[in-house]
């Protein structure tokens, strides 16, 4: 069973437990059949139940618990109820993006209710678009001097296993553009380091079966970092997870919480893992000027996403290319690996077609 399968199973059990705890009405349970991600279901449940609890506590619906809510109750919930709920977050300083995400989840739930003819219309869709609007900002957050500061902080770790693992993770993330869940979900047999154009296979966003794995090419420096890690990984005791690529000191597969903690702790909260994905896309476009290749490496469903965040911005991409180079040089020096200044050429640029059928 792969990492995502394990996560799906655990989250499925959590969802079932939470639905049972609140004695959820059937129409609420039915909504979750439309969603694939069990983690996503849990998040949606928390937003929906928070909204319904708000309406109960505010006296906007005449029931004492969510279990008492009927289909007729849902028909009487108004657009104003939703606006008052969402406004309560805006007035308390919650970011527009967070408020808008709550709105979107409620909108999805009401679309389900509308399709099932439980309600006559989607009250969320009728909220004016100017209300809770998120400003369109193409600027991506990228690390600068704090990137080197984070590497220096990790270099000072006394435990060599943790020190080298953390540095290798940074190199892999910034050179491949992997998402957090993709890196954590990597197994040892997902690596293809001996090929002419080395690559790895990942379960991308929204996919849960090994048959749907994506190809991600490796730079030279990412390849040698992984080779270094495999030497460390293979020297671990028999108690270590036999399939997971990245593990903690007890031998268990690392979690996304572990990964976020590394960045938060050693960058003083200034850098988060997803910034490495932005750095990868920005620097890769700077070196190749090939937006289709960057789209393929980052596995965006639409090239418009790639253009929006990695081409159209006003940032000086050369600055970040230099930061990326300095970071790789420093990491390779600490790991005592050979840094390759032509790392981008070693990506196997424009060679996806050669390995699509592997």
N, C-alpha and C positions, 0 to 999 in steps of 0.2 A: 504494500500500500504506500503510495507516494505522499509527500508532505501535505499537498492540497486535499487529498482524500481524507487524511487523518484530521485535518482542520475542519473539513466539511462535516465529518461525522461528529466531532466534538461539538461544533456549533449547532448542528441539527438537534443534538440531545439537549443543549442549553435552551434552544428555541422551544422545544416541546415542553420542557420543564417550566419555562416562563409563562407559556400559554396556559398550562394547567394551573399554575399558581394564581392567575387572575381569573380563571374560569372563563376564558375568552369566548365571546359569541362566535357562532359558526361563520358568519360573514367575515369576521376578522381573520379567522384561521384560513379561510379560503383564499384570501388575498395573497398569501405567501406561496401558493402554488405557481404564481406567475413569475416568481423570482428564482434565479439560479444560485446566487451566492448565499450560503447560510450565514456568513458574517454580515452580509448586506441585509438579510432578513432580520437579524437581531437589531441592527441599527435602525431599520425602519420601524420595528415594533416599539423601540424605545421612544421614537418621535411621536408615533401615533397614540400610544398609551399616555404619553405626557400631555398631549393635546386634549384627549378625552378626560383625563384627570383634572386638567385645568378647568374644563367646562363644568365638571361636577362640583369642584371646590368653589367656583365663581357663581354657582347657582344658575348656570345657563341651560343646563339640562336637568330634568327632575328625576334623577336616580341617585343612589348612594354609592354605587360601585360600577366598574366597567362591565362586570358580569350581567348587570341588569339592563344594559343598553340593548335595545331592539332595533330592528330595521326601521320602525316608525320613528324612533328617537333620532336616527341618523337623518331622516327626511327633514327634521325640524332644526338641524344645525345650519346656521346661516353664514354668509360671506363675512358679515360683521364679526361673528364669533371668531373666525379665523384671523381676521385683521387684528382684533384686540389681543389675541394670543401671540401673534408674531410681533406686534408692537411692543409687547412686554419685554421682549428680548432686546429690541432696538433701543428702548429707553434705558436699559441696564448696561448699555455699552457693548453688547455682543456684535461682532463684526457683520457687515451686510452679507458677506459670503456665507457665513454660518446660518443666518436667518433665511437667506434664499434657499439654502440646501434643505432646511426644514420645510419651507414652502413647497419645494419640488417633490419631496417625499409625500407630503399630504396631498399634493395634486395627483400623484400616481395612485394613491389609495382611493381618492374620490373618483378617478377615472374608472377604476375597477368597480366601484359601487354603481357608477352610472351605467357601465356595460352590463352589469347584472340586474339593472333596473331596480336597484334598492333605493337609489335617490333619483330625482328627476333631472338634476344637472350637477355639473362639477363646480362647486362653490369656489374652489381655489382658482380655477381657470378664469373666473369672473372678476378676480381681484385685478385692479388696473395694473398694467405693466410697469407704470412709473413707480408703483408702490414696492418698496423693498428691492429696487433695482440695484444691481451690482455694476459699478463702473468698469467698463471694458479696459483692461490694462494688459498690454502685451509684454510688459517688462517682466523678465524672469529674475529671480533672486540668485545671484551667483557669489561664491566666496572669493575673497581677495587675500589680504594679508592674514586674515584669520585662518585660512587654509594651512599655511605654513605653521602658524601658532599651534593648530591642532596636531599636526604631525610632530612638532617638537614636544608637545605634552605627552603624546603617546610614546615617543622615544624614551621618555624618562620613567616608563613603567618598569618596575623591577622584575616582574614575571615575564620571562622571554616568550612563553607560549602566547600570552595575551597580547604582548607588545607586537610580535610578528603577525599574529592573526589579524589584529586591528589594522595594521598598515596594509596588509595584503587585501583586506576587504575594501579599504579606500581606493586602492589602485584598481581593483576589479570594477567597482561601481563607477568610477569616473572614466574608465577606458571602455566600458561596455554599454553604459546607460541603462543597466538593469534596474528594475523597480525593486523595492525592499523585499516584497513577498517572493519575487523571482530569485533573488540571491539566497534567501533563507531556504527556499524550496529546492535548491540545487542538490543533486546526488552526485557521488563520485563518478558514476557511469554516465553522467550527462556531459562529461568533458571529452573533447576530441583534440588532444594536444599534439598528436603525432602526424596529423594531416598536413599537407603542403600549406593549406590555409586553415590554421587551427580555429576551432569554433566550439561553442557549447550549445546545448539544447535546453530551453526553458519552457515552463508552462506559463503562457502569457496571461494578461488581464482578461478575466471572464472565461477562462478555459480550465477544465478540471480533469481531463483525460490525457494520458501519455501519448495518445494518438494525435493530439492537437498541439504538439510541442513546436515552438519557434526556433529558428536558427539565429544565433548571435555570434558575429565574428569577433575574434580576439586580436588586439594589438600585440606586438612583440612583448612589450613590458607586462601586459596582462598575462600572457602565456608563461613567462618566466616566473612571475609572481605565483601563479597557480602551481607550477612545478615545485617551487620552494615550499608552498603550503602542503602539497601532497607528501613531501618528505617528512614534514612535521606531523602531519595527520596520520601517516602510516606508522609512526613510532609510538602512537598512543596505546594504552593498555587494552586488554580484551573487553573491558567494560564499555568501550566507546561504541556509539551507534555505528553500525557497519556500512550504512548507505549514505548518510548525510555528509555533505561536503564540509560545511562549517558547523563546528560544535563548540560547546563551552568547556570549561575546565573539568567538568564531571563526565564529559563524553556525550552529553545529550545534544540533539540538534538545537542550534540557536533559534531564538524566536525574534519576531519583528520588534518586540519590546526590548530585547537585548541589543539589537542593532541600533535602535533609536537612542538608547542609553549611552552607547559608545560615543556617538556624535554629540549628544547633549553634554555629557560629562567632560569631554576633552576639547570642546570648542566653546565652553561656557555658554551653551545654548544658542550660539550664533550660526551654527550650521546644522542642517538636518539631512538625512540620507538622500532625499529626492533632489537636493541641490546638485548632487553629483551627476544625476541624469541630465539636468539642464546644462551643466558644465560640459558633459560629453557631447551633447548635440551642438552646442555653440562652437566648441573647439573643432569638432569634426567637420562642420560646415566651413569654418575658417580655412582648414587645410585642403579640403576637397572641392569646395564650391559646387558640390553636387547634392541638390536638395533631395533627389530621389534616393540616393544612397543613405543620407541621414534618416529619411523616413523609414527606410528598410531596417536600418540598425536599431532605431528606437521603436519600431513596429507600431507607428501611428496608423490608425485605420484610414485617416485622410491626410493627404499631403498638406492640406490647408492648415492643419494643426502645426505641422513642422514649420511651415512658412511663417505663421503667426508668431511663434515663440523663438525661432532660431535664425530667421532671416530679416524680418521686418523691424526688429528692435533697434534702438539707437545706441546700444552699448558698443564699446570698442572691443571687438572680438580678439584683436591682437593681444590686448592686455591679458585676457583670460587664457589665451594660448601659451603665453609666457608663464603664467601662474601654474598652469597644468604641467608644463615642462619642468619647472622648478620642483614642483611637488613630486613628480615621477623620479627625477634625479635624486632627490633627498631620500625617498622611500627605497630606491634601489641601493643607495649607499648604505643605509641602515641594515638592509637585508643582505648586503654583500652580494648583490646580483649585478650583472652587466647591463647598464642602461643603454638603450638604443635610441639615438637621436632621430632616427628615421622611422620611429614607431608607427606613424600614420601610414607610411607606405606598406608596412607589414600587415596592415589590416586586411589585405586581400581585396583592396578597393575595387568595386565593380565585379566581384566574383561570386555573388550570391547564386547566380544561375548555375554555377559549377557544382554547388553542393545541395541544391534544393531537393534533389532526388536521393540523397544519401540516407 
